Amino acid sequence: MSTRTAPVVSFNISSPESWNIYDRPGISIPSSCQGEASTRPPVGFPALIQSPMVWFGKEFKPYILELGPTETTEVEQALKHFLGLGLDGSEVNDENFPLPALGSRLRDCAVNIHHGNGLCIVRGLIPQAYSAEDSTIIFLGIASYIGSQRGVQTSKGAMLNDQAHVYESPSWKVPREKRHGIHTNNSLPFHNDMGCEILALNIRNCAAQGGGMYVASAAAIYNALMKDNPWALHELAKHNWPVRVSRPGTSPFVLAPLLGFQSGNLVVSADPARIGPHPALTNRRVPDLLPAQKVALALLQQMAVVHQVQLPIRQGDMLFINDWGVLHGRDSYQDDELATRHLVRLWLRNPELGWKIPESMKTPWEASFGAQAKRQVDKQYPVTPMPEYMEPKFTNGSAAFIVEESDEDDEER
């Protein structure tokens, strides 16, 4: 497992310079955070987390499910069976995509995601062997055994949309500085896809150079901060972080903690690009972060880099991450004529194994899996990226939850 230097971290992906004064060793503790109370864990939190979710460095071994010829044949038979039913691709589930032998192993992956180290890689399929349509159906079919519910990825109700293609096209005319971070070749800071339970990524292709994917155990970060900077945990657990949301006709933000402890699980929901005001909001209805919050968030990023592990992903892999317990980030990369980095993303939930979520952290989750999300009728599943890039007015973070034009209040811009 290789290491890297800390990526350029920003509160908004489009303005990394805002982090420069915090992204350095020897961060000073704000005087308001010093005191005997801040040396103990936050109320309801443990002094030390001991679980399979605590890992770092060379000791970490991702759960890799290698598909041999027998499993590959079973997948292709399931694909043939589904296509023979004449159903729409959005209707794929574990019943109409039958995997009688492989299915039990995939459910073991789901258990590891929720009660083990939080990750699973399914390996062995060759993307070039399938059309884009068939590749998408296979991804949906395998993913349905790990999380049967799919989360909405835009406020219009798309389940797998243009924004779910983590990709950069050389033909796009919109300059990089006006695109979302996942549609550039820039590095991305450690974050969660806020509102997602299981982050699923199908690696259709890797970059010619760079693009390494990194993960960090939130529980390991917690233990490190508890040892050296417990005050930061108190700040992260406070119910006063301005988190931007997409809810037409209401406030553009909610106040919520970034850290919770529920039913024995450390729950983290933190995206530096979704917290505090966005550059496109000129009237400042979303409040700035407090000085102590900025330092606590910087420490969270620094500890993620200290505890990071680079994932050994390959073309064709399907990666499943416990998005409540594991932070992820990436290096910058370069494509060429032979290799263009392309990942396809799903947001999943396993209703049997899913973690209980603190009520104070549920707002982003409700947008993806709540009652309004379930009422969405027009479910979109484009199998290829957008041919032309449409410049977004602004997005709600690294996960690219788009605020569509019709949803925006002109007074908020």
C-alpha positions as CSV (number, residue, x, y, z in Angstrom):
1,M,0.0,0.0,0.0
2,S,1.5,3.3,-1.0
3,T,1.3,6.7,0.6
4,R,0.9,10.2,-0.7
5,T,1.2,13.7,0.5
6,A,-1.9,15.5,1.7
7,P,-4.1,16.7,-1.2
8,V,-5.0,20.3,-1.6
9,V,-8.1,20.5,0.7
10,S,-10.8,23.2,0.4
11,F,-14.2,24.0,1.8
12,N,-15.2,24.2,-1.8
13,I,-13.5,22.1,-4.5
14,S,-13.4,25.2,-6.7
15,S,-11.4,27.3,-4.3
16,P,-8.5,25.2,-2.8
17,E,-6.7,28.4,-1.6
18,S,-9.2,28.7,1.2
19,W,-7.5,25.8,3.0
20,N,-3.9,26.9,2.6
21,I,-3.6,28.5,6.1
22,Y,-4.9,25.3,7.8
23,D,-3.1,22.6,5.7
24,R,0.2,22.7,7.6
25,P,1.8,21.0,10.6
26,G,1.4,22.5,14.1
27,I,-2.2,23.7,13.9
28,S,-2.9,25.8,17.0
29,I,-5.9,25.0,19.2
30,P,-8.4,27.8,19.5
31,S,-8.4,29.1,23.1
32,S,-12.2,28.6,23.2
33,C,-11.6,24.9,22.8
34,Q,-9.2,24.5,25.6
35,G,-10.4,23.2,29.0
36,E,-10.8,20.0,31.1
37,A,-14.2,19.1,29.5
38,S,-12.7,19.0,26.0
39,T,-10.1,16.4,27.0
40,R,-12.9,13.8,27.5
41,P,-14.9,12.3,24.7
42,P,-18.1,14.0,23.6
43,V,-21.2,13.0,25.6
44,G,-22.4,9.6,24.3
45,F,-19.1,8.8,22.6
46,P,-16.5,6.2,23.8
47,A,-13.0,7.0,24.9
48,L,-11.7,4.4,22.5
49,I,-13.3,2.5,19.5
50,Q,-12.4,-1.1,19.2
51,S,-13.9,-2.9,16.2
52,P,-13.0,-4.3,12.8
53,M,-13.6,-0.8,11.4
54,V,-10.4,0.4,13.0
55,W,-7.6,-0.1,10.6
56,F,-4.7,1.7,8.8
57,G,-1.6,1.2,6.9
58,K,-0.2,-2.2,5.9
59,E,-2.4,-4.1,8.3
60,F,-5.5,-3.3,6.2
61,K,-6.5,-6.0,3.7
62,P,-9.6,-5.2,1.6
63,Y,-12.1,-8.0,1.2
64,I,-11.6,-9.0,-2.5
65,L,-14.1,-11.4,-4.1
66,E,-12.4,-12.9,-7.1
67,L,-14.7,-14.2,-9.8
68,G,-13.5,-17.3,-11.6
69,P,-14.8,-18.8,-14.8
70,T,-17.8,-20.4,-12.9
71,E,-18.9,-17.2,-11.3
72,T,-18.4,-15.3,-14.6
73,T,-20.6,-17.8,-16.4
74,E,-23.2,-17.4,-13.7
75,V,-23.2,-13.6,-14.2
76,E,-23.6,-13.9,-17.9
77,Q,-26.4,-16.4,-17.5
78,A,-28.2,-13.9,-15.2
79,L,-27.7,-11.2,-17.8
80,K,-29.2,-13.4,-20.5
81,H,-32.1,-14.2,-18.2
82,F,-32.8,-10.6,-17.4
83,L,-32.7,-9.5,-21.0
84,G,-35.1,-12.3,-21.9
85,L,-37.7,-10.8,-19.5
86,G,-38.0,-7.6,-21.6
87,L,-37.8,-5.4,-18.6
88,D,-36.3,-1.9,-18.3
89,G,-32.7,-1.8,-17.0
90,S,-33.9,0.2,-14.0
91,E,-35.9,-2.9,-12.8
92,V,-32.8,-5.1,-12.2
93,N,-33.0,-6.7,-8.7
94,D,-31.7,-9.9,-7.0
95,E,-34.8,-11.8,-8.1
96,N,-34.7,-11.2,-11.8
97,F,-30.9,-11.3,-11.9
98,P,-30.4,-14.7,-10.3
99,L,-27.0,-15.6,-8.9
100,P,-27.7,-18.8,-7.0
101,A,-24.1,-19.5,-6.0
102,L,-22.4,-16.1,-6.2
103,G,-25.3,-14.4,-4.5
104,S,-24.4,-15.9,-1.1
105,R,-20.8,-14.7,-1.4
106,L,-22.0,-11.2,-2.4
107,R,-24.2,-11.2,0.8
108,D,-21.0,-12.1,2.7
109,C,-19.5,-8.9,1.2
110,A,-22.5,-6.9,2.5
111,V,-21.9,-8.3,6.0
112,N,-18.2,-7.2,5.8
113,I,-19.2,-3.8,4.6
114,H,-21.5,-3.3,7.7
115,H,-19.8,-5.4,10.4
116,G,-16.3,-5.9,9.1
117,N,-13.7,-3.5,7.8
118,G,-16.2,-1.6,5.6
119,L,-15.1,-2.4,2.1
120,C,-15.5,-5.0,-0.6
121,I,-14.0,-5.3,-4.1
122,V,-15.6,-7.6,-6.6
123,R,-13.0,-8.5,-9.3
124,G,-12.8,-10.6,-12.4
125,L,-15.1,-9.2,-15.0
126,I,-13.6,-7.7,-18.2
127,P,-15.5,-4.5,-19.2
128,Q,-14.4,-4.8,-22.9
129,A,-16.4,-8.0,-23.1
130,Y,-19.7,-6.2,-22.7
131,S,-21.6,-3.3,-24.2
132,A,-22.2,-0.3,-22.1
133,E,-25.8,-1.3,-21.6
134,D,-24.9,-4.9,-20.5
135,S,-22.1,-3.6,-18.3
136,T,-24.6,-1.3,-16.5
137,I,-27.1,-4.1,-16.0
138,I,-24.4,-6.4,-14.6
139,F,-23.3,-3.7,-12.2
140,L,-26.9,-3.1,-11.1
141,G,-27.5,-6.8,-10.7
142,I,-24.4,-7.5,-8.6
143,A,-25.0,-4.4,-6.5
144,S,-28.5,-5.4,-5.7
145,Y,-27.2,-8.3,-3.6
146,I,-25.2,-5.9,-1.5
147,G,-27.7,-3.1,-1.2
148,S,-31.2,-3.7,-2.6
149,Q,-32.3,0.0,-2.4
150,R,-30.8,2.6,-4.7
151,G,-30.5,6.2,-3.6
152,V,-31.6,9.3,-5.6
153,Q,-28.5,11.1,-6.9
154,T,-30.1,14.4,-8.1
155,S,-33.0,16.5,-6.9
156,K,-34.8,15.5,-10.1
157,G,-34.8,11.8,-9.0
158,A,-32.1,10.2,-11.1
159,M,-30.7,7.0,-9.7
160,L,-27.8,6.7,-12.1
161,N,-27.4,9.9,-14.1
162,D,-24.8,11.9,-16.0
163,Q,-23.4,13.1,-12.7
164,A,-22.9,9.5,-11.7
165,H,-20.2,9.1,-14.4
166,V,-17.0,10.1,-12.7
167,Y,-15.2,11.1,-15.9
168,E,-13.6,13.9,-17.9
169,S,-14.1,14.2,-21.6
170,P,-11.5,16.0,-23.7
171,S,-14.3,17.3,-25.9
172,W,-16.0,19.3,-23.2
173,K,-15.9,23.0,-23.8
174,V,-16.6,24.2,-20.3
175,P,-13.3,25.0,-18.5
176,R,-12.3,22.8,-15.6
177,E,-12.6,25.6,-13.1
178,K,-16.3,25.8,-13.9
179,R,-17.0,22.1,-13.7
180,H,-17.7,20.0,-10.7
181,G,-14.7,18.3,-9.1
182,I,-15.6,14.8,-10.2
183,H,-15.7,16.0,-13.8
184,T,-12.1,17.2,-13.7
185,N,-8.8,15.5,-13.2
186,N,-8.1,17.3,-10.0
187,S,-7.4,15.6,-6.7
188,L,-10.4,15.4,-4.3
189,P,-10.2,15.7,-0.5
190,F,-11.3,13.0,1.9
191,H,-15.1,13.1,2.2
192,N,-18.3,11.1,2.4
193,D,-21.0,11.2,-0.2
194,M,-23.4,12.8,2.3
195,G,-26.7,10.9,2.5
196,C,-25.3,7.7,0.9
197,E,-25.0,4.4,2.9
198,I,-23.0,2.2,0.6
199,L,-20.9,3.9,-2.1
200,A,-20.7,1.6,-5.2
201,L,-18.2,2.3,-8.0
202,N,-17.7,0.4,-11.2
203,I,-14.2,1.0,-12.5
204,R,-14.8,1.0,-16.3
205,N,-11.4,2.3,-17.0
206,C,-8.3,3.7,-15.2
207,A,-6.3,6.8,-16.0
208,A,-3.0,6.7,-17.9
209,Q,-1.3,8.2,-14.9
210,G,-2.4,8.9,-11.3
211,G,-6.0,8.8,-10.1
212,G,-5.2,6.7,-7.1
213,M,-8.1,6.0,-4.8
214,Y,-7.6,6.3,-1.0
215,V,-9.7,5.4,2.0
216,A,-9.4,6.1,5.7
217,S,-11.1,4.5,8.6
218,A,-13.3,7.1,10.5
219,A,-12.9,5.0,13.7
220,A,-9.1,5.1,13.4
221,I,-9.2,8.8,12.9
222,Y,-11.5,9.2,15.9
223,N,-9.0,7.2,18.1
224,A,-6.1,9.4,16.9
225,L,-8.0,12.6,17.6
226,M,-9.1,11.3,21.0
227,K,-5.5,10.8,21.9
228,D,-4.0,14.1,20.6
229,N,-6.8,16.5,19.9
230,P,-10.0,15.5,21.7
231,W,-11.4,19.0,21.5
232,A,-11.7,18.5,17.7
233,L,-14.1,15.6,18.3
234,H,-16.3,17.9,20.4
235,E,-16.4,20.4,17.6
236,L,-17.2,17.8,15.0
237,A,-20.0,16.4,17.2
238,K,-21.7,19.8,17.8
239,H,-25.1,20.4,16.1
240,N,-24.0,23.7,14.5
241,W,-22.3,22.8,11.2
242,P,-24.0,24.6,8.2
243,V,-24.6,21.8,5.7
244,R,-26.0,22.9,2.3
245,V,-29.1,21.0,1.1
246,S,-31.4,21.1,-1.9
247,R,-34.9,21.7,-0.7
248,P,-37.0,24.1,-2.9
249,G,-38.7,26.9,-1.0
250,T,-36.8,26.3,2.3
251,S,-33.5,27.4,3.8
252,P,-30.5,26.4,1.7
253,F,-28.8,24.8,4.7
254,V,-29.4,22.9,7.9
255,L,-27.4,22.8,11.1
256,A,-26.1,19.3,11.9
257,P,-23.2,17.5,13.4
258,L,-20.5,15.9,11.3
259,L,-20.0,13.1,13.8
260,G,-22.3,10.8,15.7
261,F,-22.2,7.6,17.7
262,Q,-25.3,5.4,17.3
263,S,-25.9,1.7,18.3
264,G,-22.2,1.1,18.7
265,N,-21.1,2.6,15.4
266,L,-19.2,5.8,14.7
267,V,-21.1,7.7,12.0
268,V,-19.4,10.4,10.0
269,S,-21.0,12.6,7.4
270,A,-18.5,15.2,6.2
271,D,-17.8,16.7,2.8
272,P,-15.6,19.8,2.9
273,A,-17.3,21.0,-0.3
274,R,-20.8,20.9,1.1
275,I,-20.2,22.6,4.4
276,G,-20.5,26.4,4.8
277,P,-21.2,28.9,2.0
278,H,-20.7,28.1,-1.7
279,P,-19.0,30.7,-3.9
280,A,-22.1,30.9,-6.2
281,L,-24.2,32.1,-3.3
282,T,-23.7,35.9,-3.2
283,N,-26.1,36.9,-0.4
284,R,-24.4,34.7,2.2
285,R,-27.5,33.0,3.5
286,V,-25.3,30.1,4.4
287,P,-23.1,31.1,7.4
288,D,-19.3,30.9,7.3
289,L,-17.6,28.3,9.5
290,L,-16.4,29.3,12.9
291,P,-12.6,29.4,13.4
292,A,-12.7,26.3,15.6
293,Q,-14.7,24.5,13.0
294,K,-12.2,25.3,10.3
295,V,-9.3,23.9,12.4
296,A,-11.3,20.8,13.4
297,L,-12.1,20.1,9.8
298,A,-8.5,20.6,8.8
299,L,-7.4,18.1,11.5
300,L,-10.0,15.6,10.2
301,Q,-8.4,15.9,6.8
302,Q,-4.9,15.6,8.1
303,M,-5.7,12.5,10.2
304,A,-7.3,10.9,7.1
305,V,-4.1,11.4,5.2
306,V,-2.1,9.9,8.1
307,H,-4.3,6.8,8.2
308,Q,-5.0,6.5,4.5
309,V,-4.7,3.3,2.5
310,Q,-4.5,3.3,-1.3
311,L,-6.9,0.8,-2.8
312,P,-5.5,-1.7,-5.3
313,I,-8.2,-1.2,-7.8
314,R,-8.1,-2.4,-11.4
315,Q,-10.2,-1.9,-14.5
316,G,-13.4,-3.9,-14.2
317,D,-13.5,-3.9,-10.4
318,M,-16.7,-3.1,-8.5
319,L,-15.9,-1.3,-5.3
320,F,-18.4,-1.1,-2.4
321,I,-17.6,1.2,0.6
322,N,-19.4,1.8,3.9
323,D,-20.0,5.5,3.4
324,W,-20.8,6.2,7.1
325,G,-17.6,4.6,8.4
326,V,-15.0,5.2,5.7
327,L,-13.8,8.5,4.1
328,H,-12.5,8.4,0.6
329,G,-10.4,10.7,-1.7
330,R,-8.3,10.6,-4.8
331,D,-5.2,11.9,-6.5
332,S,-5.1,14.0,-9.6
333,Y,-4.6,12.1,-12.8
334,Q,-3.8,12.3,-16.5
335,D,-5.6,10.6,-19.4
336,D,-4.3,9.9,-22.8
337,E,-5.5,8.6,-26.1
338,L,-5.4,5.0,-24.9
339,A,-6.7,5.4,-21.3
340,T,-9.5,7.6,-20.0
341,R,-10.5,7.3,-16.3
342,H,-14.2,6.4,-16.1
343,L,-16.1,5.3,-12.9
344,V,-19.8,4.7,-12.6
345,R,-21.5,5.4,-9.3
346,L,-24.5,4.1,-7.4
347,W,-25.7,5.0,-3.9
348,L,-27.0,1.9,-2.1
349,R,-28.8,0.9,1.1
350,N,-29.1,-2.5,2.7
351,P,-32.3,-2.3,4.8
352,E,-31.4,-5.5,6.8
353,L,-27.8,-4.5,7.6
354,G,-27.8,-0.7,7.4
355,W,-26.6,1.3,10.3
356,K,-29.0,3.3,12.4
357,I,-28.5,7.0,11.7
358,P,-28.7,9.8,14.3
359,E,-31.8,11.9,13.7
360,S,-29.6,15.0,13.6
361,M,-27.7,13.7,10.6
362,K,-30.6,12.5,8.5
363,T,-31.3,15.5,6.2
364,P,-28.9,14.5,3.4
365,W,-30.0,10.9,3.8
366,E,-33.7,11.8,3.4
367,A,-32.9,13.5,0.0
368,S,-31.5,10.2,-1.3
369,F,-33.6,7.5,0.5
370,G,-36.4,9.3,2.3
371,A,-40.1,9.5,1.5
372,Q,-39.8,12.2,-1.2
373,A,-37.1,10.2,-2.9
374,K,-39.3,7.1,-3.0
375,R,-42.0,9.1,-4.7
376,Q,-39.8,9.8,-7.7
377,V,-41.3,8.2,-10.8
378,D,-38.9,9.2,-13.6
379,K,-35.8,7.2,-12.8
380,Q,-32.9,7.8,-15.2
381,Y,-30.1,5.3,-16.0
382,P,-27.9,6.7,-18.8
383,V,-25.2,4.2,-19.5
384,T,-22.7,6.6,-21.0
385,P,-21.4,10.0,-19.8
386,M,-22.9,13.3,-21.1
387,P,-21.6,14.2,-24.6
388,E,-21.6,17.9,-23.8
389,Y,-21.0,19.3,-20.4
390,M,-23.6,21.7,-19.0
391,E,-22.1,24.2,-16.5
392,P,-23.8,23.7,-13.1
393,K,-24.9,26.8,-11.2
394,F,-23.5,25.1,-8.1
395,T,-23.5,21.7,-6.5
396,N,-23.9,20.4,-3.0
397,G,-20.5,19.0,-2.5
398,S,-18.0,16.4,-3.8
399,A,-20.8,13.9,-4.4
400,A,-22.3,16.3,-7.0
401,F,-25.8,16.5,-5.7
402,I,-27.0,19.1,-8.3
403,V,-29.4,21.9,-7.5
404,E,-31.3,22.2,-10.7
405,E,-32.2,25.7,-12.1
406,S,-35.9,25.2,-11.5
407,D,-35.3,24.5,-7.8
408,E,-33.3,27.6,-7.1
409,D,-34.6,30.7,-5.5
410,D,-33.2,33.7,-7.3
411,E,-32.7,35.4,-3.9
412,E,-30.2,32.7,-3.0
413,R,-27.8,33.4,-5.9
